[in-house]
């Protein structure tokens, strides 16, 4: 196996089963995520996020999820594969 092949295998694959997840113990309910990923996240009456249960289905949803993860001030959001 070449060195380049090993690097390719080490990269995470973009999976159709990727989903947005939250650690509720860390979240402060700021709500930035709901503004950036409105197709994926709504907020409850206290401003805490409610995530859609389905996996990310399109490139647009993936980009929204990545923007929300990057902007989360408490780093409570994650994309799982």
VOLUMGU-147292 format. One record per atom (N, C-alpha, C, O, CB): residue number from 0; residue in three letters; chain; x, y, z. Coordinates in nm, 4 decimals. Glycine has a CB too. Example, Ala and Ser with C-alpha at 12.3 -4.5 7.8 and 13.67 -1.06 7.14 Angstrom:
<recs>
REC  resi  resn  chain         u         v         w
REC     0   Ala      A    1.3190   -0.5690    0.7800
REC     0   Ala      A    1.2300   -0.4500    0.7800
REC     0   Ala      A    1.3200   -0.3300    0.7800
REC     0   Ala      A    1.4236   -0.3319    0.8465
REC     0   Ala      A    1.1308   -0.4473    0.9046
REC     1   Ser      A    1.2850   -0.2250    0.7080
REC     1   Ser      A    1.3670   -0.1060    0.7140
REC     1   Ser      A    1.2900    0.0030    0.7870
REC     1   Ser      A    1.3409    0.1138    0.8039
REC     1   Ser      A    1.4084   -0.0598    0.5725
</recs>
This chain:
<recs>
REC  resi  resn  chain         u         v         w
REC     0   Unk      A    0.0851   -0.1172    0.0000
REC     0   Unk      A    0.0000    0.0000    0.0000
REC     0   Unk      A    0.0894    0.1231    0.0000
REC     0   Unk      A    0.1857    0.1319    0.0763
REC     0   Unk      A   -0.0967    0.0000    0.1222
REC     1   Unk      A    0.0563    0.2171   -0.0860
REC     1   Unk      A    0.1354    0.3392   -0.0931
REC     1   Unk      A    0.0958    0.4354    0.0179
REC     1   Unk      A   -0.0085    0.4210    0.0817
REC     1   Unk      A    0.1187    0.4062   -0.2297
REC     2   Unk      A    0.1819    0.5328    0.0386
REC     2   Unk      A    0.1547    0.6329    0.1411
REC     2   Unk      A    0.0278    0.7114    0.1084
REC     2   Unk      A   -0.0492    0.7442    0.1987
REC     2   Unk      A    0.2739    0.7282    0.1554
REC     3   Unk      A    0.0051    0.7416   -0.0186
REC     3   Unk      A   -0.1129    0.8171   -0.0587
REC     3   Unk      A   -0.2405    0.7363   -0.0373
REC     3   Unk      A   -0.3438    0.7922   -0.0007
REC     3   Unk      A   -0.1015    0.8592   -0.2048
REC     4   Unk      A   -0.2342    0.6072   -0.0594
REC     4   Unk      A   -0.3513    0.5226   -0.0360
REC     4   Unk      A   -0.3875    0.5220    0.1117
REC     4   Unk      A   -0.5056    0.5225    0.1464
REC     4   Unk      A   -0.3256    0.3790   -0.0851
REC     5   Unk      A   -0.2882    0.5209    0.1986
REC     5   Unk      A   -0.3149    0.5228    0.3422
REC     5   Unk      A   -0.3805    0.6528    0.3841
REC     5   Unk      A   -0.4678    0.6531    0.4709
REC     5   Unk      A   -0.1863    0.5019    0.4206
REC     6   Unk      A   -0.3399    0.7625    0.3239
REC     6   Unk      A   -0.3999    0.8919    0.3557
REC     6   Unk      A   -0.5453    0.8946    0.3110
REC     6   Unk      A   -0.6313    0.9429    0.3847
REC     6   Unk      A   -0.3213    1.0065    0.2892
REC     7   Unk      A   -0.5742    0.8439    0.1926
REC     7   Unk      A   -0.7127    0.8405    0.1450
REC     7   Unk      A   -0.8007    0.7576    0.2360
REC     7   Unk      A   -0.9146    0.7959    0.2630
REC     7   Unk      A   -0.7190    0.7854    0.0035
REC     8   Unk      A   -0.7509    0.6458    0.2836
REC     8   Unk      A   -0.8301    0.5596    0.3700
REC     8   Unk      A   -0.8531    0.6211    0.5070
REC     8   Unk      A   -0.9523    0.5887    0.5722
REC     8   Unk      A   -0.7628    0.4258    0.3848
REC     9   Unk      A   -0.7654    0.7078    0.5521
REC     9   Unk      A   -0.7778    0.7674    0.6850
REC     9   Unk      A   -0.8809    0.8794    0.6891
REC     9   Unk      A   -0.9291    0.9145    0.7968
REC     9   Unk      A   -0.6437    0.8202    0.7305
REC    10   Unk      A   -0.9155    0.9358    0.5744
REC    10   Unk      A   -1.0139    1.0431    0.5702
REC    10   Unk      A   -1.1530    0.9872    0.5958
REC    10   Unk      A   -1.1862    0.8787    0.5480
REC    10   Unk      A   -1.0091    1.1162    0.4348
REC    11   Unk      A   -1.2354    1.0611    0.6716
REC    11   Unk      A   -1.3714    1.0124    0.6932
REC    11   Unk      A   -1.4521    1.0202    0.5643
REC    11   Unk      A   -1.4457    1.1202    0.4927
REC    11   Unk      A   -1.4406    1.0930    0.8043
REC    12   Unk      A   -1.5260    0.9178    0.5351
REC    12   Unk      A   -1.6093    0.9154    0.4152
REC    12   Unk      A   -1.7363    0.9954    0.4396
REC    12   Unk      A   -1.7896    0.9959    0.5506
REC    12   Unk      A   -1.6435    0.7704    0.3745
REC    13   Unk      A   -1.7843    1.0625    0.3367
REC    13   Unk      A   -1.9122    1.1315    0.3471
REC    13   Unk      A   -2.0200    1.0272    0.3265
REC    13   Unk      A   -2.0375    0.9743    0.2168
REC    13   Unk      A   -1.9247    1.2490    0.2431
REC    14   Unk      A   -2.0897    0.9993    0.4306
REC    14   Unk      A   -2.1872    0.8920    0.4297
REC    14   Unk      A   -2.3284    0.9468    0.4160
REC    14   Unk      A   -2.3587    1.0566    0.4629
REC    14   Unk      A   -2.1750    0.8085    0.5559
REC    15   Unk      A   -2.4141    0.8692    0.3515
REC    15   Unk      A   -2.5540    0.9070    0.3416
REC    15   Unk      A   -2.6219    0.8978    0.4780
REC    15   Unk      A   -2.7308    0.9519    0.4969
REC    15   Unk      A   -2.6262    0.8183    0.2397
REC    16   Unk      A   -2.5578    0.8293    0.5731
REC    16   Unk      A   -2.6141    0.8128    0.7065
REC    16   Unk      A   -2.5651    0.9196    0.8038
REC    16   Unk      A   -2.5876    0.9072    0.9241
REC    16   Unk      A   -2.5801    0.6756    0.7600
REC    17   Unk      A   -2.4990    1.0235    0.7549
REC    17   Unk      A   -2.4524    1.1303    0.8423
REC    17   Unk      A   -2.5727    1.2003    0.9051
REC    17   Unk      A   -2.6750    1.2211    0.8398
REC    17   Unk      A   -2.3643    1.2314    0.7641
REC    18   Unk      A   -2.5590    1.2361    1.0316
REC    18   Unk      A   -2.6685    1.3018    1.1024
REC    18   Unk      A   -2.6128    1.4076    1.1967
REC    18   Unk      A   -2.4981    1.3994    1.2409
REC    18   Unk      A   -2.7532    1.1987    1.1805
REC    19   Unk      A   -2.6939    1.5045    1.2260
REC    19   Unk      A   -2.6583    1.6101    1.3195
REC    19   Unk      A   -2.7005    1.5654    1.4584
REC    19   Unk      A   -2.8134    1.5204    1.4784
REC    19   Unk      A   -2.7252    1.7461    1.2807
REC    20   Unk      A   -2.6101    1.5776    1.5538
REC    20   Unk      A   -2.6368    1.5374    1.6921
REC    20   Unk      A   -2.5975    1.6503    1.7862
REC    20   Unk      A   -2.5142    1.7346    1.7527
REC    20   Unk      A   -2.5602    1.4073    1.7282
REC    21   Unk      A   -2.6586    1.6508    1.9047
REC    21   Unk      A   -2.6295    1.7528    2.0050
REC    21   Unk      A   -2.6019    1.6879    2.1396
REC    21   Unk      A   -2.6595    1.5845    2.1736
REC    21   Unk      A   -2.7458    1.8526    2.0165
REC    22   Unk      A   -2.5132    1.7502    2.2151
REC    22   Unk      A   -2.4901    1.7102    2.3535
REC    22   Unk      A   -2.5706    1.8076    2.4387
REC    22   Unk      A   -2.5261    1.9204    2.4602
REC    22   Unk      A   -2.3352    1.7112    2.3917
REC    23   Unk      A   -2.6877    1.7675    2.4880
REC    23   Unk      A   -2.7745    1.8606    2.5596
REC    23   Unk      A   -2.7156    1.9116    2.6917
REC    23   Unk      A   -2.7565    2.0166    2.7414
REC    23   Unk      A   -2.9060    1.7946    2.5866
REC    24   Unk      A   -2.6217    1.8391    2.7473
REC    24   Unk      A   -2.5597    1.8838    2.8723
REC    24   Unk      A   -2.4691    2.0045    2.8510
REC    24   Unk      A   -2.4426    2.0798    2.9447
REC    24   Unk      A   -2.4800    1.7703    2.9347
REC    25   Unk      A   -2.4217    2.0230    2.7287
REC    25   Unk      A   -2.3306    2.1335    2.6982
REC    25   Unk      A   -2.4061    2.2549    2.6439
REC    25   Unk      A   -2.3629    2.3683    2.6646
REC    25   Unk      A   -2.2246    2.0883    2.5973
REC    26   Unk      A   -2.5182    2.2327    2.5745
REC    26   Unk      A   -2.5909    2.3396    2.5054
REC    26   Unk      A   -2.6434    2.4442    2.6032
REC    26   Unk      A   -2.6968    2.4107    2.7089
REC    26   Unk      A   -2.7069    2.2812    2.4249
REC    27   Unk      A   -2.6274    2.5726    2.5663
REC    27   Unk      A   -2.6797    2.6843    2.6449
REC    27   Unk      A   -2.8065    2.7446    2.5846
REC    27   Unk      A   -2.8617    2.8393    2.6405
REC    27   Unk      A   -2.5740    2.7916    2.6581
REC    28   Unk      A   -2.8529    2.6922    2.4729
REC    28   Unk      A   -2.9748    2.7417    2.4112
REC    28   Unk      A   -2.9606    2.8783    2.3473
REC    28   Unk      A   -3.0553    2.9569    2.3481
REC    28   Unk      A   -3.0823    2.7464    2.5118
REC    29   Unk      A   -2.8439    2.9081    2.2920
REC    29   Unk      A   -2.8202    3.0372    2.2284
REC    29   Unk      A   -2.9070    3.0523    2.1032
REC    29   Unk      A   -2.9621    3.1599    2.0801
REC    29   Unk      A   -2.6712    3.0529    2.1927
REC    30   Unk      A   -2.9202    2.9484    2.0230
REC    30   Unk      A   -3.0093    2.9486    1.9077
REC    30   Unk      A   -2.9458    2.9812    1.7744
REC    30   Unk      A   -3.0160    2.9863    1.6734
REC    30   Unk      A   -3.1159    3.0430    1.9313
REC    31   Unk      A   -2.8158    3.0033    1.7704
REC    31   Unk      A   -2.7482    3.0322    1.6434
REC    31   Unk      A   -2.7681    2.9164    1.5459
REC    31   Unk      A   -2.7874    2.9381    1.4263
REC    31   Unk      A   -2.5970    3.0580    1.6663
REC    32   Unk      A   -2.7633    2.7953    1.5965
REC    32   Unk      A   -2.7755    2.6770    1.5111
REC    32   Unk      A   -2.9074    2.6759    1.4352
REC    32   Unk      A   -2.9104    2.6395    1.3176
REC    32   Unk      A   -2.7629    2.5502    1.5945
REC    33   Unk      A   -3.0162    2.7151    1.5002
REC    33   Unk      A   -3.1472    2.7138    1.4355
REC    33   Unk      A   -3.1551    2.8165    1.3230
REC    33   Unk      A   -3.2272    2.7959    1.2254
REC    33   Unk      A   -3.2570    2.7405    1.5380
REC    34   Unk      A   -3.0819    2.9265    1.3358
REC    34   Unk      A   -3.0801    3.0258    1.2292
REC    34   Unk      A   -2.9976    2.9769    1.1096
REC    34   Unk      A   -3.0324    3.0038    0.9946
REC    34   Unk      A   -3.0241    3.1587    1.2815
REC    35   Unk      A   -2.8896    2.9060    1.1368
REC    35   Unk      A   -2.8007    2.8603    1.0301
REC    35   Unk      A   -2.8480    2.7317    0.9635
REC    35   Unk      A   -2.8162    2.7069    0.8473
REC    35   Unk      A   -2.6625    2.8399    1.0847
REC    36   Unk      A   -2.9226    2.6511    1.0350
REC    36   Unk      A   -2.9690    2.5224    0.9814
REC    36   Unk      A   -3.1194    2.5096    1.0028
REC    36   Unk      A   -3.1663    2.4149    1.0660
REC    36   Unk      A   -2.8940    2.4035    1.0488
REC    37   Unk      A   -3.1934    2.6044    0.9504
REC    37   Unk      A   -3.3379    2.6081    0.9744
REC    37   Unk      A   -3.4128    2.4876    0.9169
REC    37   Unk      A   -3.5230    2.4563    0.9622
REC    37   Unk      A   -3.3952    2.7343    0.9161
REC    38   Unk      A   -3.3551    2.4206    0.8188
REC    38   Unk      A   -3.4183    2.2994    0.7644
REC    38   Unk      A   -3.3991    2.1793    0.8568
REC    38   Unk      A   -3.4692    2.0789    0.8438
REC    38   Unk      A   -3.3612    2.2675    0.6258
REC    39   Unk      A   -3.3055    2.1892    0.9491
REC    39   Unk      A   -3.2691    2.0759    1.0336
REC    39   Unk      A   -3.3031    2.0949    1.1806
REC    39   Unk      A   -3.3204    1.9974    1.2537
REC    39   Unk      A   -3.1236    2.0490    1.0204
REC    40   Unk      A   -3.3127    2.2213    1.2248
REC    40   Unk      A   -3.3250    2.2499    1.3673
REC    40   Unk      A   -3.4367    2.3504    1.3924
REC    40   Unk      A   -3.4472    2.4522    1.3239
REC    40   Unk      A   -3.1923    2.3029    1.4233
REC    41   Unk      A   -3.5197    2.3203    1.4914
REC    41   Unk      A   -3.6155    2.4173    1.5446
REC    41   Unk      A   -3.5781    2.4394    1.6907
REC    41   Unk      A   -3.4911    2.3700    1.7433
REC    41   Unk      A   -3.7659    2.3674    1.5293
REC    42   Unk      A   -3.6418    2.5337    1.7556
REC    42   Unk      A   -3.6121    2.5583    1.8976
REC    42   Unk      A   -3.7388    2.5442    1.9801
REC    42   Unk      A   -3.8493    2.5686    1.9316
REC    42   Unk      A   -3.5502    2.6991    1.9179
REC    43   Unk      A   -3.7212    2.5043    2.1058
REC    43   Unk      A   -3.8352    2.4946    2.1964
REC    43   Unk      A   -3.8639    2.6322    2.2569
REC    43   Unk      A   -3.8007    2.7306    2.2185
REC    43   Unk      A   -3.8084    2.3895    2.3083
REC    44   Unk      A   -3.9563    2.6401    2.3490
REC    44   Unk      A   -3.9965    2.7692    2.4051
REC    44   Unk      A   -3.8869    2.8364    2.4876
REC    44   Unk      A   -3.8967    2.9559    2.5154
REC    44   Unk      A   -4.1186    2.7510    2.4904
REC    45   Unk      A   -3.7837    2.7634    2.5271
REC    45   Unk      A   -3.6715    2.8205    2.6018
REC    45   Unk      A   -3.5515    2.8503    2.5126
REC    45   Unk      A   -3.4495    2.9002    2.5601
REC    45   Unk      A   -3.6301    2.7265    2.7129
REC    46   Unk      A   -3.5634    2.8201    2.3848
REC    46   Unk      A   -3.4557    2.8468    2.2905
REC    46   Unk      A   -3.3596    2.7312    2.2684
REC    46   Unk      A   -3.2595    2.7468    2.1984
REC    46   Unk      A   -3.3795    2.9633    2.3365
REC    47   Unk      A   -3.3882    2.6156    2.3269
REC    47   Unk      A   -3.3013    2.4992    2.3089
REC    47   Unk      A   -3.3367    2.4268    2.1791
REC    47   Unk      A   -3.4541    2.4174    2.1433
REC    47   Unk      A   -3.3132    2.4027    2.4297
REC    48   Unk      A   -3.2368    2.3763    2.1094
REC    48   Unk      A   -3.2609    2.3156    1.9783
REC    48   Unk      A   -3.3314    2.1809    1.9843
REC    48   Unk      A   -3.3107    2.1003    2.0750
REC    48   Unk      A   -3.1315    2.2993    1.9066
REC    49   Unk      A   -3.4157    2.1602    1.8837
REC    49   Unk      A   -3.4799    2.0313    1.8595
REC    49   Unk      A   -3.4330    1.9889    1.7212
REC    49   Unk      A   -3.4655    2.0534    1.6215
REC    49   Unk      A   -3.6397    2.0392    1.8695
REC    50   Unk      A   -3.3563    1.8801    1.7153
REC    50   Unk      A   -3.2979    1.8347    1.5900
REC    50   Unk      A   -3.3889    1.7360    1.5195
REC    50   Unk      A   -3.4557    1.6541    1.5826
REC    50   Unk      A   -3.1621    1.7719    1.6145
REC    51   Unk      A   -3.3898    1.7456    1.3887
REC    51   Unk      A   -3.4629    1.6499    1.3064
REC    51   Unk      A   -3.3970    1.5131    1.3210
REC    51   Unk      A   -3.2743    1.5041    1.3243
REC    51   Unk      A   -3.4662    1.6950    1.1569
REC    52   Unk      A   -3.4741    1.4098    1.3295
REC    52   Unk      A   -3.4214    1.2754    1.3541
REC    52   Unk      A   -3.3620    1.2087    1.2306
REC    52   Unk      A   -3.2803    1.1176    1.2436
REC    52   Unk      A   -3.5299    1.1886    1.4087
REC    53   Unk      A   -3.4014    1.2523    1.1109
REC    53   Unk      A   -3.3552    1.1884    0.9882
REC    53   Unk      A   -3.2102    1.2232    0.9578
REC    53   Unk      A   -3.1606    1.3272    1.0011
REC    53   Unk      A   -3.4435    1.2288    0.8715
REC    54   Unk      A   -3.1423    1.1366    0.8837
REC    54   Unk      A   -3.0048    1.1670    0.8420
REC    54   Unk      A   -3.0010    1.2836    0.7440
REC    54   Unk      A   -3.1031    1.3213    0.6864
REC    54   Unk      A   -2.9397    1.0437    0.7785
REC    55   Unk      A   -2.8836    1.3393    0.7263
REC    55   Unk      A   -2.8642    1.4484    0.6304
REC    55   Unk      A   -2.8807    1.3901    0.4909
REC    55   Unk      A   -2.8114    1.2950    0.4547
REC    55   Unk      A   -2.7231    1.5170    0.6474
REC    56   Unk      A   -2.9720    1.4464    0.4124
REC    56   Unk      A   -3.0068    1.3864    0.2834
REC    56   Unk      A   -2.9406    1.4511    0.1638
REC    56   Unk      A   -2.9302    1.3883    0.0584
REC    56   Unk      A   -3.1529    1.3914    0.2648
REC    57   Unk      A   -2.8961    1.5732    0.1764
REC    57   Unk      A   -2.8425    1.6414    0.0584
REC    57   Unk      A   -2.7191    1.7226    0.0950
REC    57   Unk      A   -2.6868    1.7407    0.2124
REC    57   Unk      A   -2.9493    1.7324   -0.0048
REC    58   Unk      A   -2.6520    1.7705   -0.0071
REC    58   Unk      A   -2.5363    1.8561    0.0144
REC    58   Unk      A   -2.5751    1.9850    0.0848
REC    58   Unk      A   -2.4986    2.0367    0.1662
REC    58   Unk      A   -2.4685    1.8873   -0.1177
REC    59   Unk      A   -2.6924    2.0371    0.0544
REC    59   Unk      A   -2.7410    2.1595    0.1182
REC    59   Unk      A   -2.7608    2.1382    0.2683
REC    59   Unk      A   -2.7226    2.2227    0.3492
REC    59   Unk      A   -2.8728    2.2054    0.0532
REC    60   Unk      A   -2.8201    2.0262    0.3042
REC    60   Unk      A   -2.8388    1.9955    0.4465
REC    60   Unk      A   -2.7047    1.9755    0.5155
REC    60   Unk      A   -2.6863    2.0186    0.6294
REC    60   Unk      A   -2.9262    1.8701    0.4638
REC    61   Unk      A   -2.6118    1.9109    0.4480
REC    61   Unk      A   -2.4786    1.8902    0.5049
REC    61   Unk      A   -2.4095    2.0245    0.5294
REC    61   Unk      A   -2.3477    2.0440    0.6340
REC    61   Unk      A   -2.3928    1.8019    0.4113
REC    62   Unk      A   -2.4196    2.1172    0.4336
REC    62   Unk      A   -2.3586    2.2499    0.4499
REC    62   Unk      A   -2.4231    2.3269    0.5648
REC    62   Unk      A   -2.3535    2.3937    0.6413
REC    62   Unk      A   -2.3705    2.3305    0.3198
REC    63   Unk      A   -2.5555    2.3183    0.5775
REC    63   Unk      A   -2.6234    2.3834    0.6896
REC    63   Unk      A   -2.5748    2.3265    0.8224
REC    63   Unk      A   -2.5471    2.4008    0.9165
REC    63   Unk      A   -2.7757    2.3668    0.6773
REC    64   Unk      A   -2.5648    2.1946    0.8288
REC    64   Unk      A   -2.5198    2.1285    0.9513
REC    64   Unk      A   -2.3765    2.1690    0.9855
REC    64   Unk      A   -2.3457    2.1960    1.1016
REC    64   Unk      A   -2.5296    1.9758    0.9364
REC    65   Unk      A   -2.2895    2.1733    0.8857
REC    65   Unk      A   -2.1503    2.2125    0.9094
REC    65   Unk      A   -2.1405    2.3565    0.9580
REC    65   Unk      A   -2.0585    2.3869    1.0447
REC    65   Unk      A   -2.0677    2.1948    0.7820
REC    66   Unk      A   -2.2239    2.4466    0.9027
REC    66   Unk      A   -2.2240    2.5862    0.9466
REC    66   Unk      A   -2.2710    2.5970    1.0915
REC    66   Unk      A   -2.2140    2.6732    1.1697
REC    66   Unk      A   -2.3138    2.6716    0.8550
REC    67   Unk      A   -2.3734    2.5219    1.1274
REC    67   Unk      A   -2.4247    2.5240    1.2646
REC    67   Unk      A   -2.3214    2.4692    1.3627
REC    67   Unk      A   -2.3025    2.5245    1.4710
REC    67   Unk      A   -2.5547    2.4430    1.2744
REC    68   Unk      A   -2.2551    2.3609    1.3247
REC    68   Unk      A   -2.1503    2.3020    1.4105
REC    68   Unk      A   -2.0378    2.4022    1.4317
REC    68   Unk      A   -1.9914    2.4204    1.5442
REC    68   Unk      A   -2.0941    2.1711    1.3479
REC    69   Unk      A   -1.9940    2.4665    1.3258
REC    69   Unk      A   -1.8830    2.5620    1.3346
REC    69   Unk      A   -1.9192    2.6840    1.4188
REC    69   Unk      A   -1.8327    2.7399    1.4862
REC    69   Unk      A   -1.8411    2.6066    1.1951
REC    70   Unk      A   -2.0450    2.7259    1.4160
REC    70   Unk      A   -2.0857    2.8478    1.4863
REC    70   Unk      A   -2.1282    2.8247    1.6308
REC    70   Unk      A   -2.1434    2.9210    1.7059
REC    70   Unk      A   -2.1981    2.9128    1.4123
REC    71   Unk      A   -2.1475    2.7018    1.6710
REC    71   Unk      A   -2.1950    2.6735    1.8070
REC    71   Unk      A   -2.0932    2.7236    1.9104
REC    71   Unk      A   -1.9799    2.6755    1.9135
REC    71   Unk      A   -2.2203    2.5212    1.8253
REC    72   Unk      A   -2.1326    2.8192    1.9947
REC    72   Unk      A   -2.0364    2.8750    2.0906
REC    72   Unk      A   -1.9917    2.7762    2.1974
REC    72   Unk      A   -1.8830    2.7913    2.2531
REC    72   Unk      A   -2.0958    2.9951    2.1572
REC    73   Unk      A   -2.0724    2.6765    2.2267
REC    73   Unk      A   -2.0380    2.5770    2.3293
REC    73   Unk      A   -1.9864    2.4457    2.2694
REC    73   Unk      A   -1.9510    2.3536    2.3430
REC    73   Unk      A   -2.1595    2.5486    2.4163
REC    74   Unk      A   -1.9821    2.4373    2.1364
REC    74   Unk      A   -1.9383    2.3159    2.0652
REC    74   Unk      A   -2.0212    2.1946    2.1069
REC    74   Unk      A   -1.9683    2.0859    2.1301
REC    74   Unk      A   -1.7888    2.2888    2.0919
REC    75   Unk      A   -2.1524    2.2161    2.1156
REC    75   Unk      A   -2.2444    2.1101    2.1550
REC    75   Unk      A   -2.2953    2.0279    2.0368
REC    75   Unk      A   -2.3493    1.9189    2.0558
REC    75   Unk      A   -2.3609    2.1695    2.2287
REC    76   Unk      A   -2.2784    2.0793    1.9153
REC    76   Unk      A   -2.3252    2.0091    1.7956
REC    76   Unk      A   -2.2151    1.9282    1.7305
REC    76   Unk      A   -2.0981    1.9664    1.7332
REC    76   Unk      A   -2.3816    2.1075    1.6956
REC    77   Unk      A   -2.2540    1.8155    1.6718
REC    77   Unk      A   -2.1597    1.7275    1.6028
REC    77   Unk      A   -2.2290    1.6610    1.4860
REC    77   Unk      A   -2.3496    1.6367    1.4900
REC    77   Unk      A   -2.1017    1.6215    1.6988
REC    78   Unk      A   -2.1535    1.6316    1.3828
REC    78   Unk      A   -2.2046    1.5522    1.2714
REC    78   Unk      A   -2.1481    1.4124    1.2882
REC    78   Unk      A   -2.0267    1.3929    1.2957
REC    78   Unk      A   -2.1657    1.6144    1.1312
REC    79   Unk      A   -2.2376    1.3161    1.2940
REC    79   Unk      A   -2.1955    1.1768    1.3075
REC    79   Unk      A   -2.2090    1.1064    1.1745
REC    79   Unk      A   -2.2961    1.1403    1.0944
REC    79   Unk      A   -2.2777    1.1042    1.4153
REC    80   Unk      A   -2.1244    1.0094    1.1506
REC    80   Unk      A   -2.1333    0.9298    1.0280
REC    80   Unk      A   -2.1532    0.7850    1.0610
REC    80   Unk      A   -2.1630    0.7019    0.9707
REC    80   Unk      A   -2.0088    0.9468    0.9423
</recs>
